[in-house]
């Protein structure tokens, strides 16, 4: 047997690429439950059973109800709801939107759709 060459993919550490997740919100109540306005740039709760860590990079493709646009967002995990969480909260992660144009576009569009509902005291997936 020969030694592995330096270019052998089995010996070179892989550069971690962001996980790609897709979330399609079909109604206003679901958008309200998933939106995370308490994060500095806004964010979305994404139901998933895959384990993540705070700070993991996520590439989120967000579809909002009847909006023909998709919102590609390169965010980071800022919230984790583990399996079996209190009050039967859904397992998943909160993706914090970046400060860039894509994050701002998504946040503004979500807040435009939600309008006065943002001030509601109804429970969400996170709080």
N, C-alpha and C positions, 0 to 999 in steps of 0.2 A: 504494500500500500504506500502511496505517496502522500506527502503532507498536503493539506488543502492550500490552494493558492490564495493570495491576499484578495483576489476578486471573487472568490467563491461566495455565493449569496448565503451559504450556511455559516460563514464566519464573520461576515460584515454586519454590524448592527444595523437594523432597519431604522429608517427615520420614520417616526410615528406620523401618520397622516390623520387628519381629522375624520371622525366617523361621519358618514352622511346619513341624516335622518330626514324623513318626510312627514309632514303633518298637514292634514287637510281639515280645516274647520268648516263645518257645514251650516252652523246656526249661531246666532248671537249669544245664546246662553252658554254654548260650548266655548265660544271665544272669551266670554267673561270669566268662565271657570279656569281657563288655561292662561290668561294674560297675567303677567307679574309686574304691575306698575310700580311696585316698591323698589325694584332694582333701578339703579341710576339711569340706565338707558332703556329700561323696559326689558321684558323677557317673556318666554313662553314655556309652559309646562308641557313636556312631551312624555306621554305614557310609554314606558319601555321596561322590559325585564332584564335587559343587559346591564351588567354592573359598570358604573362609571365612578370617577373620582372628581372632587371639586377641582376646577381648573382644566379638565380635559377639554380639548378643542372639538367642537361639533360644527358640522356644516349642515344647517337646517334649510330645507326647502319648504316654505310655508305657503299654503294656498288658503285664501280667505273667502269663504262663502261664494258669492256670485262674481267676485273680482276676477277678471280674466288674467290679471298679472299674478305671477308667482314671485315670492319674496325670498331670494337666496341670502342666507345670513350666516356669516362665519362668526359664531359665538363661542362662549365657554360655559361649562357646567358651573352653575352657581347655587344649585339646590339639588338635594337628593331626598326622595321619599322612598324609604326601603320597603321591602315586602312586609306585610302585616302591620303597617303603620296605624297609629291611633285614629279612631273615628272612621275606619275603613277607607282612608285616603288611598287613591290609586298609586301604584308603584310607578316611579318615573323620575325624570330629571327636569330641572329648570335651566333653560338656556338663556344666558345673559346676552342681550344684543350688544354689538360693538358700537363705538362712538361714530363709526364711519357712516357714509351716506346710506348704505343698505340697512343698517340698524335704525337710522332715523326715519327712513321711508316706511319701514314696517311698523315702528312705534306710532308714527303719526297716523297711518292708515287705520291701525287697530283702534286708536283713541278716537278717531273720527267715526268709526262704525259704532263703538260703544257709547259715545256721547255721555249723557247723564248717568248711564248705568255704572260708570266708573266709581261713582260715589255710593253705590249700593253696599249694604252690609251683608249680603248673601255670602255664604261660604264658597270658597274656590278650591281648586285642587291642592293649593299650597297653604292658605291661611283660612 
